[in-house]
Amino acid sequence: MERGTPCLIFVSAHESFVFDAQAFMPLWFVRKSMLGRDMYKALQKYVGLTVFKKACCMLKGGPVYIRDIMYIECSGHLLTIQMVDKK
């Protein structure tokens, strides 16, 4: 999901609308009969797609986004961060 892209979550009492809603590429379809459960899942999906991608830590060389880290290796007081792009 690109920054600034609107995120649509359809809420309806008519479960049959789920198929019509797909034309708008919604993130999730929330059924009013299952409002609490479905809204929780919709919010989990939204957070997974947005918050994690923006999370970063500041290092001497600038920000490092968590989504770009493959693994972190620790040897004594030295941390080696292996990035997805092999840096």
C-alpha positions in Angstrom: 0.0 0.0 0.0 1.5 3.3 -1.1 1.6 6.3 1.1 -1.5 8.4 0.6 -3.5 5.6 -1.0 -7.0 5.5 0.5 -7.9 2.4 2.3 -11.5 1.2 1.9 -13.3 -0.9 4.4 -16.9 -1.8 3.5 -19.4 -2.2 6.3 -22.8 -3.6 5.4 -25.7 -5.6 6.8 -26.0 -7.2 3.4 -23.4 -9.9 3.1 -24.2 -10.5 -0.5 -22.6 -7.0 -1.2 -19.2 -8.5 -0.6 -19.0 -9.5 -4.3 -20.0 -6.1 -5.5 -17.5 -4.4 -3.2 -14.6 -6.3 -4.8 -14.9 -3.9 -7.8 -13.5 -1.2 -5.5 -10.6 -3.3 -4.2 -11.5 -2.8 -0.5 -9.0 -3.8 2.3 -11.8 -5.7 4.1 -15.5 -6.3 4.2 -17.2 -5.9 7.6 -20.5 -7.7 8.2 -22.7 -5.8 10.7 -23.8 -9.1 12.1 -20.2 -9.8 13.0 -19.1 -6.1 13.6 -16.7 -6.6 16.5 -14.9 -9.7 15.0 -14.7 -8.4 11.4 -13.7 -4.8 12.4 -10.9 -6.3 14.6 -9.6 -8.3 11.6 -9.9 -5.3 9.3 -7.9 -3.1 11.7 -5.3 -5.9 12.1 -4.8 -6.0 8.4 -4.6 -2.2 8.1 -2.0 -2.0 10.9 0.0 -4.9 9.3 0.1 -3.1 6.0 0.9 0.4 7.2 2.5 0.7 10.7 5.1 -2.0 10.2 6.2 -0.6 6.9 6.8 2.9 8.5 8.6 1.7 11.6 12.2 2.5 11.6 15.2 3.0 13.9 17.7 5.8 13.6 21.4 4.9 13.1 24.4 7.0 12.3 23.9 6.6 8.6 20.2 7.6 8.8 16.9 5.8 9.3 16.7 2.1 8.8 13.2 0.8 8.1 12.3 -2.5 9.8 10.7 -3.8 6.6 14.2 -3.6 5.0 16.0 -5.7 7.6 16.6 -9.4 6.9 18.4 -10.1 10.2 20.5 -8.6 12.9 23.7 -10.4 14.2 25.2 -9.6 17.5 28.9 -10.2 18.4 29.8 -8.7 21.7 28.9 -5.0 21.4 28.9 -5.0 17.6 25.6 -5.3 15.7 25.6 -6.2 12.1 22.4 -5.4 10.3 21.9 -7.4 7.1 19.5 -5.6 4.8 17.2 -7.2 2.2 19.1 -5.4 -0.5 22.3 -7.0 0.7 23.8 -3.7 2.1 
